[in-house]
Amino acid sequence: MDALAAIAEIKGGAIKSIDLIEACLARIAETDDKIQAWAHFDPEFARAQARACDEFRAAGHDVGPLHGVPVGVKDIFDTREFLTENGTVLDVGRQPTEDCTVVSLLKEAGAVIMGKTVTTELAVYHPGKTANPHDPERTPGGSSSGSAAAVAAHMVPLAIGTQTNGSTIRPASYCGVYGFKPTHGRISRHGVLVQSLRLDQVGLFARSVADVALMAESLMAYDSRDLDMRPTSRPRLVETVAAGPPVPPMIGFVKTPVWDQAEETTKEAFAELTDALGESCDEVDLPEPFDAMVELHRTIMNADLAKSFAPYYARGKDELSAVLRKMIESGQEVSAVDYNRAADWMGVLNAGLERLFERYDAILTPAATGEAPAGLDSTGSPVFCTLWTYCGTPSVTLPLMEGPNGLPLGVQLVGPRGDDARLLRTAAWLVQRVLDENPEPGSA
């Protein structure tokens, strides 16, 4: 069951939370030897939470929107009951004394914290132990590898991750699940490992757009400890998605300046999809300033990594992977002028996107260059996510297509900053449109 179905069954009394947890525990026992999605996992703690949820409901109390549903938490989110080791030997045994804001909100909503999912080293590029559920010889993507794999393997219906480049959208595409990166500053990052305050965003994994909306709405609460947040009311994501668009949306197909890095089968799949959408979709070219977006993002990311990870570098650089050391050392060389110039261009590119969103409800673009690459020594290229993370726009991966090896190939939709509800509504419309055209799941 997806999260909404499970919640309905629990609230209706057809099942209890402990029944759902036992089913998920059985699935984990069955599959995780090959997939290895979990960094820290305690079946008895999960059972205790589920029993507490059932007792709370039996006592007649009002229950939260995620009551009794298990959630996987990426191992860079501070958790009071679990270690948070950030995917590095330099944090082995690290035990936070309090939950981060997101985990507190999950508990407030009634969720069961199932455990901590595997992350790459310090949520950057060096892979963790997780394999792709569709083919254990292929990467699940990164850095939120365990979260994407756990949802894809039906170990949990929901999980959380992060994205500083492509760490939610790419693994969701590779693993064939729904991944959502909200507008920058819409979900609190307090108590989450900091890479880049300008780029870091919390990400979500689920098995439907409706489930994404349900969890995201529970997490979009103002937190003054995250300085990029503003005091606004929570958007009505669930209601907006359920209502559907008032008129058929218009989609702008944007290849982006990195289209040459897409595999030929990806290009062919998107040609078929845009052709099927017909008059609902136009191809749109981005102007020349967008060509520099990869370098602009790299400047900010590497400089911020050098600042944020300076303590790790100082006390144990030899324990860091070669790729992370190189990024930190590159960031140490970034000048203040270049950094501020890269930051200023965020506003320029967003102004260009705002003009585009005056005509289009969402942008259609690949979520990744192709299906998950073979081998576990790399997490694949995030390049089709870079622009949208740099600009802080909301984006969502939809598992609507397959690659030449029968593996998932994600469709990415991007929306205007601050209008996450409209984006998810358009995403639900697109999913239904594709399914109506081709009811066979997993192909376009």
C-alpha positions as CSV (number, residue, x, y, z in Angstrom):
1,M,0.0,0.0,0.0
2,D,1.0,3.6,-0.5
3,A,0.9,6.0,2.4
4,L,-2.6,7.3,1.7
5,A,-4.1,3.8,1.5
6,A,-2.4,2.7,4.7
7,I,-3.6,5.7,6.6
8,A,-7.1,5.2,5.4
9,E,-7.0,1.5,6.5
10,I,-5.6,2.5,9.9
11,K,-8.0,5.3,10.6
12,G,-10.9,3.1,9.4
13,G,-9.8,0.3,11.8
14,A,-9.2,-2.3,9.0
15,I,-5.6,-2.6,10.1
16,K,-3.4,-1.3,13.0
17,S,-0.1,0.5,12.7
18,I,1.6,-2.6,14.1
19,D,0.3,-4.7,11.2
20,L,1.8,-2.3,8.7
21,I,5.1,-2.1,10.6
22,E,5.3,-5.9,10.8
23,A,4.7,-6.1,7.0
24,C,7.4,-3.6,6.4
25,L,9.8,-5.4,8.7
26,A,9.1,-8.7,6.9
27,R,9.9,-6.9,3.6
28,I,13.1,-5.5,4.9
29,A,14.2,-8.9,6.2
30,E,13.4,-10.4,2.8
31,T,15.2,-7.8,0.6
32,D,17.7,-5.8,2.5
33,D,20.6,-8.3,2.4
34,K,21.0,-7.4,-1.3
35,I,19.9,-3.8,-1.3
36,Q,21.4,-2.6,2.0
37,A,19.3,0.6,2.3
38,W,19.6,1.0,6.1
39,A,22.5,2.5,8.1
40,H,20.7,2.2,11.5
41,F,17.7,0.1,12.1
42,D,15.9,-1.2,15.2
43,P,12.9,-3.4,14.7
44,E,11.8,-3.3,18.3
45,F,11.9,0.5,18.4
46,A,9.7,0.5,15.3
47,R,7.3,-1.9,16.9
48,A,7.2,0.2,20.1
49,Q,6.3,3.3,18.1
50,A,3.5,1.5,16.2
51,R,2.0,0.1,19.4
52,A,2.0,3.6,20.9
53,C,0.2,4.9,17.8
54,D,-2.4,2.2,18.1
55,E,-2.9,2.9,21.8
56,F,-3.2,6.7,21.1
57,R,-5.9,6.1,18.5
58,A,-7.8,3.5,20.7
59,A,-8.0,6.1,23.4
60,G,-10.0,8.3,21.1
61,H,-7.4,11.0,20.4
62,D,-7.3,12.9,17.2
63,V,-4.5,11.5,15.0
64,G,-2.1,13.2,12.7
65,P,-2.0,13.1,8.9
66,L,0.8,10.5,8.9
67,H,-0.5,8.4,11.8
68,G,1.1,5.0,12.1
69,V,3.0,5.2,8.8
70,P,6.7,4.3,8.7
71,V,9.2,6.8,7.3
72,G,12.9,6.2,6.4
73,V,15.2,9.1,7.4
74,K,18.5,9.8,5.6
75,D,21.4,9.5,7.9
76,I,22.3,13.2,7.9
77,F,19.1,14.2,9.8
78,D,19.8,14.4,13.6
79,T,17.7,11.9,15.5
80,R,17.6,11.5,19.3
81,E,17.0,7.8,19.2
82,F,19.4,6.8,16.4
83,L,23.0,7.6,15.7
84,T,23.6,10.2,12.9
85,E,26.9,9.4,11.3
86,N,26.6,11.4,8.0
87,G,28.2,8.6,5.9
88,T,31.7,9.2,7.2
89,V,34.1,7.3,9.5
90,L,34.8,10.7,11.1
91,D,31.3,10.7,12.6
92,V,31.2,7.0,13.7
93,G,29.2,6.8,17.0
94,R,27.9,10.4,16.8
95,Q,24.7,10.6,18.9
96,P,22.6,13.8,18.7
97,T,20.8,14.9,21.8
98,E,17.7,16.1,20.0
99,D,15.8,15.6,16.8
100,C,16.1,17.9,13.8
101,T,13.0,19.9,13.0
102,V,11.9,17.6,10.1
103,V,12.0,14.5,12.4
104,S,10.1,16.4,15.1
105,L,7.4,17.3,12.5
106,L,7.2,13.7,11.3
107,K,6.6,12.6,14.9
108,E,4.0,15.3,15.4
109,A,2.2,14.1,12.3
110,G,2.1,10.6,13.8
111,A,4.7,8.9,11.6
112,V,6.8,5.9,12.8
113,I,10.5,6.6,12.4
114,M,11.6,3.3,10.9
115,G,15.3,4.0,10.9
116,K,18.2,5.8,9.2
117,T,18.9,5.2,5.5
118,V,22.3,5.1,3.9
119,T,23.8,8.3,2.5
120,T,26.9,8.8,0.5
121,E,30.0,10.3,2.3
122,L,28.8,13.6,3.9
123,A,26.0,13.5,1.3
124,V,28.3,14.3,-1.6
125,Y,29.5,11.8,-4.3
126,H,31.4,8.9,-2.7
127,P,28.9,6.0,-2.7
128,G,27.5,4.2,0.3
129,K,26.7,0.5,0.4
130,T,23.2,0.6,-1.1
131,A,22.4,-1.1,-4.4
132,N,19.5,-0.4,-6.9
133,P,16.4,-2.5,-6.1
134,H,15.8,-3.1,-9.8
135,D,19.4,-4.4,-10.4
136,P,21.8,-4.9,-7.5
137,E,24.7,-4.4,-10.0
138,R,23.6,-0.8,-10.6
139,T,23.8,2.3,-8.6
140,P,20.6,3.6,-6.8
141,G,22.0,7.2,-7.3
142,G,23.0,9.5,-4.5
143,S,23.3,11.0,-2.1
144,S,19.9,10.0,-0.8
145,S,20.6,6.4,-2.0
146,G,19.1,4.5,0.9
147,S,15.9,6.5,1.1
148,A,15.1,6.1,-2.6
149,A,16.0,2.4,-2.5
150,A,13.9,1.7,0.6
151,V,10.8,3.2,-1.0
152,A,11.4,1.5,-4.3
153,A,11.8,-1.9,-2.6
154,H,8.5,-1.3,-0.6
155,M,10.4,-1.4,2.7
156,V,8.6,1.8,3.6
157,P,6.1,3.9,1.8
158,L,7.8,7.2,2.6
159,A,11.3,8.5,3.1
160,I,13.2,11.8,3.4
161,G,16.5,12.9,1.9
162,T,18.2,16.1,0.8
163,Q,19.4,17.7,-2.4
164,T,22.4,20.1,-3.0
165,N,22.8,19.2,-6.7
166,G,20.8,16.1,-7.7
167,S,20.5,14.0,-4.5
168,T,16.8,13.5,-4.5
169,I,15.6,13.8,-8.1
170,R,18.4,11.5,-9.6
171,P,18.0,8.6,-7.2
172,A,14.2,8.8,-7.5
173,S,14.6,8.5,-11.2
174,Y,17.1,5.5,-11.0
175,C,15.0,3.7,-8.5
176,G,11.6,4.3,-10.1
177,V,9.8,6.3,-7.4
178,Y,8.4,9.8,-7.0
179,G,10.9,12.3,-5.7
180,F,10.2,15.9,-4.7
181,K,12.5,18.8,-4.0
182,P,10.4,21.8,-2.8
183,T,11.1,25.5,-3.2
184,H,14.3,26.5,-1.5
185,G,13.5,27.6,2.1
186,R,10.1,25.8,2.3
187,I,11.1,22.9,4.6
188,S,13.4,23.5,7.6
189,R,17.0,22.2,7.5
190,H,17.7,22.8,11.2
191,G,19.5,19.8,12.6
192,V,20.5,18.6,9.1
193,L,24.1,18.3,7.9
194,V,25.1,21.5,6.2
195,Q,26.8,21.4,2.8
196,S,25.7,24.8,1.3
197,L,23.0,27.0,2.9
198,R,22.4,28.6,-0.5
199,L,21.8,25.2,-2.2
200,D,20.7,22.6,0.4
201,Q,17.1,21.5,0.3
202,V,15.1,18.7,2.0
203,G,13.8,16.1,-0.4
204,L,11.0,13.6,-0.2
205,F,10.4,10.1,-1.7
206,A,7.1,8.3,-2.1
207,R,5.1,6.1,-4.5
208,S,2.5,8.6,-5.7
209,V,2.1,12.4,-6.2
210,A,-0.6,12.3,-3.5
211,D,1.7,10.8,-1.0
212,V,4.4,13.4,-1.8
213,A,1.8,16.1,-1.2
214,L,0.7,14.5,2.1
215,M,4.2,14.4,3.6
216,A,5.4,17.7,2.2
217,E,2.4,19.5,3.7
218,S,3.2,18.0,7.1
219,L,6.7,19.3,6.9
220,M,6.2,22.8,5.5
221,A,6.0,24.6,8.9
222,Y,7.9,27.8,9.6
223,D,11.1,27.4,11.6
224,S,13.0,30.6,12.6
225,R,16.2,28.5,13.1
226,D,16.5,28.1,9.3
227,L,17.3,31.6,8.2
228,D,16.2,31.0,4.6
229,M,12.6,30.4,5.7
230,R,9.9,33.0,5.9
231,P,6.8,33.0,8.2
232,T,4.0,31.8,5.8
233,S,1.1,29.5,6.1
234,R,1.4,25.9,5.0
235,P,0.3,25.4,1.4
236,R,-2.8,23.2,0.9
237,L,-0.9,20.6,-1.2
238,V,-3.2,17.6,-0.6
239,E,-6.4,19.6,-1.4
240,T,-4.8,21.2,-4.5
241,V,-3.6,17.9,-5.9
242,A,-6.9,16.2,-5.3
243,A,-8.9,19.1,-6.9
244,G,-6.9,18.9,-10.2
245,P,-6.2,21.8,-12.6
246,P,-9.1,24.1,-13.5
247,V,-7.9,23.9,-17.2
248,P,-5.5,21.6,-18.9
249,P,-1.9,22.7,-18.0
250,M,0.6,23.9,-20.6
251,I,4.0,22.3,-20.4
252,G,7.3,23.8,-21.6
253,F,9.8,21.2,-22.7
254,V,13.3,22.5,-21.9
255,K,16.3,20.5,-23.0
256,T,18.7,22.7,-20.9
257,P,22.3,23.5,-21.9
258,V,23.3,19.9,-21.0
259,W,21.1,18.1,-23.5
260,D,24.2,16.7,-25.2
261,Q,24.9,14.6,-22.1
262,A,21.5,12.8,-22.3
263,E,21.7,9.3,-23.7
264,E,20.2,8.7,-27.1
265,T,17.5,6.5,-25.7
266,T,16.5,9.3,-23.2
267,K,16.3,11.8,-26.1
268,E,14.1,9.3,-28.0
269,A,11.8,8.7,-25.0
270,F,11.3,12.5,-24.5
271,A,10.5,13.0,-28.2
272,E,7.8,10.3,-27.9
273,L,6.4,11.9,-24.7
274,T,6.3,15.4,-26.0
275,D,4.7,14.2,-29.2
276,A,2.1,12.4,-27.2
277,L,1.3,15.6,-25.2
278,G,0.6,17.4,-28.5
279,E,-0.7,20.9,-28.1
280,S,-0.3,20.8,-24.3
281,C,3.5,20.9,-24.8
282,D,5.9,23.4,-26.5
283,E,9.6,23.1,-26.8
284,V,11.3,26.1,-25.2
285,D,14.9,27.3,-25.5
286,L,16.7,28.9,-22.6
287,P,18.7,32.0,-23.4
288,E,22.5,32.1,-23.5
289,P,23.0,33.2,-19.8
290,F,21.8,29.7,-18.7
291,D,24.8,28.1,-20.4
292,A,26.9,29.0,-17.4
293,M,24.7,27.4,-14.8
294,V,26.8,24.3,-14.1
295,E,29.9,26.4,-13.4
296,L,27.9,28.9,-11.3
297,H,26.5,26.0,-9.2
298,R,30.0,24.4,-8.9
299,T,31.5,27.7,-7.6
300,I,29.0,28.0,-4.9
301,M,28.9,24.3,-3.9
302,N,32.6,23.8,-3.7
303,A,33.2,27.1,-1.8
304,D,30.5,26.2,0.7
305,L,31.8,22.7,1.1
306,A,35.2,24.1,1.9
307,K,33.6,26.3,4.6
308,S,31.1,23.7,6.0
309,F,33.5,20.8,6.0
310,A,36.6,22.6,7.2
311,P,36.4,20.8,10.6
312,Y,36.4,17.4,8.8
313,Y,39.2,18.4,6.6
314,A,41.3,19.7,9.5
315,R,40.9,16.7,11.7
316,G,40.9,13.9,9.2
317,K,41.4,14.8,5.5
318,D,43.1,11.5,4.9
319,E,39.9,9.8,5.9
320,L,37.9,11.6,3.3
321,S,37.5,10.3,-0.3
322,A,39.7,11.7,-3.0
323,V,36.7,13.2,-4.8
324,L,35.6,15.1,-1.7
325,R,39.1,16.3,-0.8
326,K,39.4,17.6,-4.4
327,M,36.1,19.5,-4.1
328,I,37.0,21.0,-0.8
329,E,40.5,22.1,-2.0
330,S,38.9,23.6,-5.1
331,G,36.5,25.5,-2.9
332,Q,39.4,26.8,-0.8
333,E,40.6,28.6,-4.0
334,V,37.3,30.3,-4.9
335,S,37.6,34.1,-4.5
336,A,35.0,36.2,-2.8
337,V,34.4,38.1,-6.1
338,D,33.7,34.8,-8.0
339,Y,31.5,33.5,-5.2
340,N,29.4,36.7,-5.0
341,R,29.1,36.8,-8.8
342,A,27.8,33.2,-8.8
343,A,25.3,34.1,-6.1
344,D,24.1,37.2,-8.0
345,W,23.4,35.2,-11.1
346,M,20.8,33.2,-9.1
347,G,18.5,36.2,-9.3
348,V,19.2,36.8,-13.0
349,L,18.3,33.3,-14.0
350,N,15.3,33.2,-11.8
351,A,14.0,36.3,-13.4
352,G,14.3,34.6,-16.8
353,L,12.4,31.5,-15.4
354,E,9.6,33.8,-14.1
355,R,9.0,35.1,-17.6
356,L,8.7,31.5,-18.8
357,F,6.3,30.5,-16.1
358,E,4.0,33.3,-17.1
359,R,3.0,31.0,-20.1
360,Y,3.7,27.5,-18.8
361,D,2.5,25.7,-15.7
362,A,5.6,23.6,-15.5
363,I,8.8,22.8,-17.3
364,L,9.4,19.2,-18.6
365,T,13.0,18.0,-18.7
366,P,14.9,14.7,-17.9
367,A,15.6,13.8,-14.3
368,A,18.8,12.1,-15.3
369,T,20.9,11.4,-18.3
370,G,19.5,7.9,-18.6
371,E,18.7,4.8,-16.5
372,A,20.9,3.9,-13.6
373,P,24.5,3.2,-14.7
374,A,26.1,-0.2,-14.1
375,G,28.5,-0.5,-11.2
376,L,28.4,0.7,-7.6
377,D,31.6,2.9,-7.7
378,S,29.7,6.0,-8.9
379,T,26.2,7.5,-8.2
380,G,25.7,8.8,-11.8
381,S,25.5,12.3,-13.1
382,P,23.3,15.0,-11.4
383,V,23.6,17.4,-14.3
384,F,19.9,17.6,-15.2
385,C,19.1,18.6,-11.7
386,T,21.8,21.3,-11.3
387,L,20.0,24.3,-12.8
388,W,16.8,23.8,-10.7
389,T,18.8,23.3,-7.5
390,Y,20.8,26.4,-8.2
391,C,17.7,28.4,-8.9
392,G,15.8,27.0,-5.9
393,T,12.8,26.0,-7.9
394,P,10.5,23.1,-6.9
395,S,10.9,19.9,-8.9
396,V,9.4,16.5,-8.9
397,T,10.5,13.2,-10.6
398,L,7.7,11.0,-12.1
399,P,8.5,7.3,-12.8
400,L,6.8,7.3,-16.2
401,M,9.3,5.7,-18.6
402,E,11.7,2.8,-19.0
403,G,15.2,2.7,-20.5
404,P,16.5,0.2,-23.0
405,N,17.3,-2.3,-20.1
406,G,13.8,-2.1,-18.7
407,L,15.0,0.1,-15.8
408,P,13.2,3.3,-14.6
409,L,13.7,6.5,-16.5
410,G,12.3,9.6,-14.6
411,V,10.4,12.5,-16.0
412,Q,11.3,15.8,-14.2
413,L,8.7,18.6,-13.8
414,V,9.8,22.0,-12.5
415,G,7.6,24.7,-11.2
416,P,7.8,28.4,-10.3
417,R,9.4,29.3,-7.0
418,G,6.9,29.3,-4.2
419,D,4.2,27.5,-6.1
420,D,4.8,23.9,-5.0
421,A,1.1,23.2,-5.0
422,R,0.6,24.1,-8.6
423,L,3.6,22.0,-9.6
424,L,2.3,18.9,-7.8
425,R,-1.1,19.4,-9.3
426,T,0.4,19.5,-12.7
427,A,2.5,16.5,-11.9
428,A,-0.6,14.5,-11.0
429,W,-2.3,15.6,-14.2
430,L,0.7,14.5,-16.3
431,V,0.8,11.1,-14.6
432,Q,-2.9,10.5,-15.3
433,R,-2.5,11.8,-18.9
434,V,0.3,9.3,-19.6
435,L,-1.5,6.5,-17.9
436,D,-4.7,7.2,-20.0
437,E,-2.6,7.2,-23.2
438,N,-0.7,4.0,-22.1
439,P,-2.1,2.0,-19.2
440,E,1.0,-0.3,-19.2
441,P,3.0,1.0,-16.2
442,G,6.6,2.1,-16.5
443,S,6.7,3.1,-20.2
444,A,5.9,6.3,-22.0
